[in-house]
């Protein structure tokens, strides 16, 4: 009963680790990919005004630059920015719809402007402000719908106020923007950004103030899902000496290790698989090298697509990667679980041993899980296997028994369980490498894009490789700690308990895989 409690306790701890590791938001925030939209509805007598804002993060801004910098000189001059803002505003106004009592409101562009703000890794973030307007009656119900960039992740916010003699009788959106019109996102909502794409407002003549304008874009604050700023700043280092270059690589490795210790990144999968499958220290190191290679390759692969395809949405790849890695993890866990169940089943077919004990009489003793066809004789009397032994009679003292072994000396007899410390298969090693490194860090992608844009691709690649090595090193450390813990436990606990730990490890891997599959499917 005590062993059962231990098994339950270990399983509970491992499951807790699973949910912590598989945890929030896929362990990879996508803030550098976001496209954020704000609509400030201002209802005036006979007129609807929409103060519209488009805020693009680093990667979408980089992809948009060829449309802005039309002469390709690497900078966006005032004329190019003005031309882009006008064309983009006319595109955006076609993506929103406004109806009054079921009748469409014809919105047109009143004004537009755009500019850049500094982002991570020396990249820019784009902010476009526009004013749309259309005629409406003095009393009615307004329905507003946001349809731009429906397939892209990011903040979506709508507010509504009455002005200049129009009062709101009811509204399902607030009057004030919690993000200051996408200039300062509230920290408490960064992990779960607003996603308001529709509003219904009832209005009539009444007392109200002046029409509000958009706030000054000179202020700035936090943005949703942005992490890894220190690593991204390494990409802006220039004119480095050899010691400074080495320092940058060491810092990148440290940032990679710190990134790996955040929730996610396959720590539970790696630890559980190495423990359950009987991994070795050398194999943990091999997995680490493969993880570093896989992470570097995934960053370069997605980065190449970003450079080649302006309309490519990198964040849309992550759910598919999560789904694929989840299926892979389920396969790893299921294979390990089946192998351990077979080992347990085979152990139940062990044969009985006939041996000489201290009183000199032959006694049959059953191993743990011995076959049911054997009967135990532990009374100290001479034992005769059922059906006789070659037709002979039982006699006192040692005797030869087919398929049995003899002991001519006196000792306490114990039987060691099957050794768990056996080599992992190549498939298992490859699976661990893919599960731990296939999901690239968005910050690493920012570093790649910024350094390549600045014609410093070799430096950027060096930083990404160092980051991946640090990430893999942290995973290897977790795996080695798990193996050390397994060795310490195996010296103190029974083999039956260890078999239960192996089964629990396999079950946890399957559980993590199912979680990742569900998560990827939901995000698609």
C-alpha positions in Angstrom: 0.0 0.0 0.0 2.9 2.3 0.8 4.4 1.7 -2.7 1.0 2.5 -4.3 1.0 5.8 -2.5 4.5 6.5 -3.7 3.5 5.7 -7.3 0.5 8.1 -7.0 2.7 10.8 -5.6 5.3 10.5 -8.3 2.6 10.4 -11.0 1.0 13.6 -9.5 4.3 15.4 -9.5 5.0 14.4 -13.1 1.6 15.5 -14.3 2.0 18.8 -12.5 5.2 19.3 -14.4 3.5 18.3 -17.6 0.9 21.1 -17.3 3.5 23.6 -16.2 5.7 22.7 -19.1 3.0 22.5 -21.7 1.5 25.6 -20.2 0.4 29.0 -21.3 0.4 30.3 -24.8 2.6 27.5 -26.4 5.6 28.9 -24.4 6.4 31.1 -27.6 4.6 34.6 -27.5 3.9 35.9 -31.0 4.1 39.7 -30.3 6.6 40.4 -33.1 4.0 39.1 -35.6 0.9 41.0 -34.5 -1.2 43.3 -36.5 -3.3 45.5 -34.2 -6.4 47.5 -35.1 -8.4 50.2 -33.3 -11.7 51.9 -34.3 -12.9 54.9 -32.3 -16.5 55.6 -33.3 -17.7 59.2 -32.8 -21.4 59.7 -33.4 -22.4 63.3 -34.3 -25.7 64.6 -35.5 -26.1 63.3 -39.0 -22.4 62.1 -39.2 -20.4 59.1 -38.2 -16.7 59.6 -37.7 -14.2 56.6 -37.3 -10.8 57.3 -35.9 -8.9 54.3 -37.2 -5.4 53.1 -36.2 -3.3 50.3 -37.7 -0.3 49.2 -35.6 2.0 46.6 -37.2 4.7 44.8 -35.2 8.3 44.2 -36.5 7.8 41.3 -38.9 4.7 42.6 -40.7 6.3 46.0 -41.0 9.4 44.5 -42.5 7.1 42.6 -45.0 5.3 45.9 -45.8 8.4 47.9 -46.5 8.6 47.1 -50.3 5.2 48.7 -50.7 6.3 51.8 -48.8 9.8 52.2 -50.1 8.8 52.2 -53.8 12.2 53.4 -55.1 14.1 50.7 -53.2 16.7 53.0 -51.6 16.2 51.5 -48.1 14.4 54.5 -46.6 10.8 55.8 -46.7 10.8 59.5 -47.5 7.8 61.7 -46.7 6.3 61.4 -50.2 6.5 57.6 -50.1 4.9 57.5 -46.6 2.1 59.9 -47.7 1.4 57.8 -50.8 1.3 54.6 -48.9 -0.9 56.0 -46.2 -3.5 57.2 -48.7 -3.6 53.9 -50.6 -3.6 51.8 -47.4 -6.5 53.9 -45.9 -8.7 53.3 -49.0 -7.9 49.6 -48.6 -8.8 49.5 -44.9 -12.1 51.4 -45.3 -13.3 48.7 -47.6 -12.7 46.1 -44.9 -15.1 47.7 -42.3 -18.8 47.8 -42.5 -21.3 50.2 -40.8 -25.1 49.9 -41.0 -27.8 52.1 -39.5 -31.1 50.3 -38.9 -29.9 47.7 -41.4 -29.0 50.2 -44.1 -25.2 50.5 -45.1 -23.3 53.7 -44.3 -21.1 54.9 -47.1 -17.8 55.6 -45.4 -15.0 57.5 -47.2 -11.5 58.5 -46.3 -11.1 62.0 -44.8 -7.4 62.0 -43.9 -4.5 59.5 -43.4 -0.9 59.5 -42.2 1.7 57.0 -41.2 5.0 56.9 -39.5 7.5 54.5 -37.8 8.4 53.9 -34.2 11.5 51.9 -33.0 10.9 48.2 -32.4 13.1 45.3 -31.4 16.4 44.5 -32.9 16.7 47.8 -34.7 13.5 47.0 -36.8 10.7 49.5 -37.1 7.0 49.2 -36.2 4.4 50.9 -38.4 1.6 53.1 -37.2 -1.1 54.4 -39.6 -3.8 56.8 -38.5 -6.9 57.5 -40.6 -10.2 59.2 -40.3 -13.3 57.8 -42.1 -16.7 59.4 -42.2 -20.2 58.8 -43.5 -23.8 60.3 -43.2 -26.2 58.9 -40.7 -29.6 59.9 -39.3 -29.9 61.7 -36.0 -31.6 58.8 -34.2 -31.0 55.2 -35.0 -29.1 52.0 -34.1 -25.6 51.6 -35.5 -23.9 48.3 -36.1 -20.2 48.3 -36.8 -18.0 45.4 -38.0 -14.2 45.1 -38.3 -13.1 42.8 -41.1 -9.5 43.8 -41.8 -6.7 41.2 -41.2 -9.2 38.7 -40.0 -6.7 35.9 -40.2 -3.9 37.7 -38.3 -3.3 37.7 -34.6 -3.3 40.9 -32.6 -5.2 43.4 -30.6 -8.7 44.4 -31.8 -10.5 47.3 -30.0 -13.6 49.4 -30.6 -14.8 52.4 -28.6 -17.9 54.7 -29.1 -18.9 58.1 -27.9 -21.5 60.8 -28.7 -20.3 64.3 -29.6 -21.5 67.7 -30.8 -25.1 67.2 -29.7 -25.5 63.4 -30.2 -25.9 61.2 -27.1 -25.6 57.4 -26.9 -28.6 55.7 -25.4 -26.8 52.4 -25.2 -23.5 50.8 -26.3 -21.8 47.4 -25.9 -18.3 48.9 -26.2 -16.6 51.4 -23.8 -16.2 55.1 -24.4 -12.5 55.1 -23.6 -9.7 53.1 -25.1 -7.8 50.9 -22.5 -4.8 50.9 -24.9 -4.8 54.7 -25.5 -5.5 53.9 -29.2 -2.8 51.3 -29.4 -0.1 53.4 -27.9 0.1 51.9 -24.4 -1.3 48.4 -24.0 -2.3 47.5 -20.4 0.2 45.1 -18.9 -2.6 43.0 -17.3 -4.1 42.2 -20.7 -0.9 41.5 -22.7 -1.2 37.7 -22.3 -4.9 37.8 -23.5 -5.3 40.7 -25.9 -8.7 42.2 -26.6 -10.4 40.9 -29.6 -13.5 43.1 -30.1 -14.5 43.2 -33.8 -18.2 44.3 -33.5 -20.2 47.1 -31.8 -23.8 48.1 -31.5 -24.7 51.6 -30.6 -28.0 53.3 -30.1 -28.0 57.1 -30.4 -30.2 60.2 -30.4 -29.9 64.0 -30.0 -28.7 65.0 -26.5 -26.0 66.8 -24.5 -22.5 65.8 -25.3 -19.0 67.3 -25.6 -16.6 67.9 -28.5 -15.5 65.2 -30.8 -12.4 63.5 -29.5 -9.2 63.2 -31.6 -6.6 60.5 -31.6 -3.9 60.9 -28.9 -0.4 62.0 -29.8 1.7 59.1 -31.2 4.8 60.4 -29.5 3.9 58.4 -26.4 4.6 54.7 -26.3 4.2 51.8 -24.0 4.3 48.0 -23.8 3.0 45.9 -26.7 1.3 42.5 -26.5 3.4 39.4 -26.3 6.8 41.1 -26.6 9.6 39.2 -24.9 13.4 38.7 -25.4 14.3 42.4 -25.8 17.7 41.9 -24.4 18.6 39.2 -27.0 17.1 41.2 -29.8 19.4 44.2 -28.8 22.4 42.0 -29.4 21.6 42.1 -33.1 22.2 45.9 -33.1 25.8 45.6 -31.7 28.2 46.9 -34.3 32.0 47.4 -34.6 32.7 44.5 -32.3 36.2 43.4 -31.4 37.0 39.7 -31.0 36.4 39.7 -27.2 33.2 41.7 -27.7 32.1 39.2 -30.3 32.7 36.3 -27.9 30.8 38.1 -25.2 27.9 38.5 -27.6 27.9 34.8 -28.3 28.1 33.9 -24.6 25.2 36.3 -23.9 23.2 34.7 -26.7 23.8 31.3 -25.2 22.6 32.6 -21.8 19.5 34.0 -23.3 18.8 30.7 -25.1 19.1 28.8 -21.8 16.8 31.3 -20.0 14.3 31.0 -22.9 14.3 27.2 -22.6 13.5 27.4 -18.9 10.3 29.3 -19.6 7.1 27.1 -19.8 7.1 24.8 -22.7 10.1 23.8 -24.9 9.8 20.1 -24.3 11.5 19.9 -20.9 8.9 17.5 -19.5 8.9 15.4 -22.7 12.7 15.0 -22.7 12.9 14.2 -19.0 10.0 11.8 -19.0 11.3 10.0 -22.2 14.9 9.6 -20.9 13.6 8.2 -17.6 11.0 6.0 -19.1 13.0 4.7 -22.0 16.2 4.2 -20.0 18.3 6.9 -21.6 22.0 7.6 -20.9 24.0 10.7 -20.4 25.6 10.4 -23.8 22.2 10.2 -25.4 21.0 13.3 -23.5 24.0 15.2 -25.0 23.2 13.8 -28.5 19.6 15.0 -28.2 20.9 18.5 -27.2 23.0 18.8 -30.3 20.1 17.7 -32.5 17.8 20.2 -30.7 20.3 23.0 -31.4 20.4 22.0 -35.1 16.7 21.7 -35.4 16.0 25.1 -33.8 18.5 26.9 -36.0 17.1 25.2 -39.1 13.5 26.2 -38.1 14.5 29.8 -37.6 16.3 29.9 -41.0 13.5 28.2 -42.7 10.7 30.5 -41.5 13.1 33.5 -42.0 13.7 32.5 -45.6 9.9 32.4 -46.3 9.5 35.8 -44.7 12.1 37.3 -47.0 10.6 35.6 -50.1 6.8 36.0 -49.5 5.5 39.4 -48.5 2.1 38.1 -47.7 3.3 35.2 -45.6 1.9 35.2 -42.0 4.5 33.5 -39.8 2.2 33.1 -36.8 -0.1 30.9 -38.9 2.7 28.3 -39.1 3.0 27.9 -35.4 -0.3 26.1 -34.8 0.6 23.6 -37.5 4.0 23.1 -36.0 2.4 22.6 -32.6 -0.1 20.1 -34.0 2.6 18.2 -35.8 4.9 18.1 -32.8 1.9 17.0 -30.7 1.3 14.0 -33.0 5.0 13.2 -32.8 5.0 13.3 -29.0 1.9 11.1 -28.9 3.7 8.6 -31.1 6.8 8.7 -28.9 4.8 8.2 -25.7 2.6 5.5 -27.2 5.6 3.6 -28.4 7.3 3.8 -25.0 4.0 2.8 -23.2 3.5 -0.2 -25.4 7.2 -1.3 -24.9 6.9 -1.0 -21.2 3.6 -2.9 -21.1 5.2 -5.7 -23.1 8.1 -5.8 -20.7 5.6 -6.0 -17.8 3.7 -8.8 -19.5 6.8 -10.8 -20.3 7.8 -10.5 -16.6 4.6 -12.4 -15.7 5.8 -15.4 -17.6 9.0 -16.1 -15.6 9.6 -19.7 -14.6 10.0 -21.0 -11.0 13.5 -21.8 -9.7 14.4 -24.9 -7.8 17.3 -24.2 -5.5 19.1 -25.5 -2.5 18.5 -23.6 0.7 20.1 -23.7 4.1 18.3 -26.8 5.3 19.6 -28.8 2.3 16.2 -29.5 0.9 15.0 -28.6 -2.6 12.3 -26.0 -2.6 10.5 -24.3 -5.5 10.5 -20.5 -5.3 8.5 -18.2 -7.6 9.9 -15.0 -9.0 8.0 -11.8 -9.0 5.3 -12.3 -11.6 6.0 -16.0 -12.1 3.7 -18.0 -14.2 0.4 -19.2 -12.7 1.1 -22.8 -13.7 3.8 -23.1 -10.9 2.9 -23.8 -7.3 4.9 -22.7 -4.3 6.2 -25.0 -1.7 7.6 -22.8 1.1 6.9 -25.1 4.0 10.4 -26.5 4.1 9.4 -29.9 2.8 11.0 -31.6 -0.2 9.2 -30.4 -3.3 8.2 -32.4 -6.3 7.2 -30.6 -9.5 3.7 -31.7 -10.7 4.0 -34.7 -13.0 7.3 -35.8 -11.5 10.8 -35.1 -12.8 11.6 -37.4 -15.7 9.4 -40.1 -14.1 11.6 -40.2 -11.0 10.7 -39.9 -7.3 11.4 -36.9 -5.1 14.2 -37.4 -2.6 16.0 -35.4 0.1 18.9 -33.1 -0.8 19.9 -31.4 -3.9 18.6 -32.7 -7.2 18.8 -31.8 -10.8 15.8 -30.1 -12.4 15.5 -29.2 -16.0 15.3 -25.5 -16.8 16.4 -24.7 -13.3 19.6 -23.5 -11.7 21.5 -24.8 -8.7 23.1 -23.0 -5.8 25.6 -25.1 -3.8 26.2 -22.3 -1.3 24.0 -20.6 1.2 22.8 -17.0 0.6 19.8 -14.8 0.5 18.6 -15.0 -3.1 17.3 -11.9 -4.9 16.5 -11.4 -8.6 17.3 -8.2 -10.3 14.6 -6.7 -12.6 15.3 -6.0 -16.2 17.8 -3.2 -16.6 16.2 0.1 -17.6 19.5 1.6 -18.7 19.4 0.5 -22.3 20.2 2.6 -25.5 17.4 4.7 -27.0 16.4 4.0 -30.5 17.3 6.4 -33.3 13.6 7.2 -33.8 13.3 8.1 -30.2 16.3 10.4 -30.3 15.1 12.1 -33.5 11.6 12.5 -32.0 13.0 14.2 -28.9 15.1 16.5 -31.1 12.2 17.6 -33.2 9.9 18.0 -30.2 12.4 20.2 -28.4 13.6 22.4 -31.3 11.1 22.6 -34.1 9.2 25.6 -32.6 11.4 28.6 -33.3 11.7 31.6 -31.0 10.1 34.7 -32.5 12.8 36.9 -31.0 15.4 34.8 -32.9 13.5 35.4 -36.1 13.6 39.2 -35.3 17.4 39.0 -34.9 17.7 37.1 -38.2 15.6 39.6 -40.1 17.3 42.7 -38.5 20.8 41.5 -39.1 20.2 40.4 -42.7 18.5 43.7 -43.4 21.6 45.5 -42.1 23.8 43.3 -44.3 25.3 41.5 -41.2 23.9 38.0 -41.9 27.0 36.2 -40.6 26.8 37.9 -37.2 23.0 37.2 -37.0 23.5 33.6 -37.8 26.2 33.3 -35.2 23.9 34.7 -32.6 21.1 32.3 -33.5 23.4 29.3 -33.4 24.6 30.4 -30.0 21.0 31.0 -28.8 20.1 27.5 -30.0 23.1 25.9 -28.3 22.1 27.6 -25.0 18.5 26.4 -25.4 19.7 22.9 -26.1 22.1 23.0 -23.2 19.3 23.8 -20.7 17.2 20.9 -22.1 20.3 18.6 -21.7 20.7 19.7 -18.1 17.1 18.9 -17.4 17.5 15.5 -18.9 20.7 14.7 -17.0 19.1 15.8 -13.7 16.2 13.4 -14.5 18.6 10.6 -15.2 20.5 11.3 -12.0 17.2 11.3 -10.1 16.3 7.9 -11.7 19.6 6.4 -10.6 19.2 7.7 -7.1 15.6 6.3 -6.9 16.5 3.0 -8.4 19.0 2.3 -5.6 16.4 2.8 -2.9 13.2 1.5 -4.3 12.0 -1.8 -5.6 12.0 -2.8 -9.2 8.2 -3.0 -9.3 8.0 0.7 -8.3 10.5 1.6 -11.0 8.4 -0.2 -13.6 5.4 1.9 -12.5 7.6 5.0 -12.9 8.4 4.0 -16.4 4.7 3.5 -17.2 3.9 6.8 -15.6 6.6 8.6 -17.7 5.2 7.1 -20.9 1.6 8.1 -19.9 2.8 11.6 -19.2 4.4 11.9 -22.6 1.1 10.8 -24.3 -0.8 13.3 -22.2 1.5 16.2 -23.2 1.2 15.1 -26.9 -2.6 15.1 -26.6 -2.5 18.5 -25.1 -0.3 19.9 -27.9 -2.5 18.3 -30.6 -5.6 19.9 -29.0 -3.9 23.3 -28.6 -2.7 23.3 -32.2 -6.1 22.3 -33.5 -7.9 25.0 -31.5 -5.4 27.7 -32.9 -5.9 26.7 -36.5 
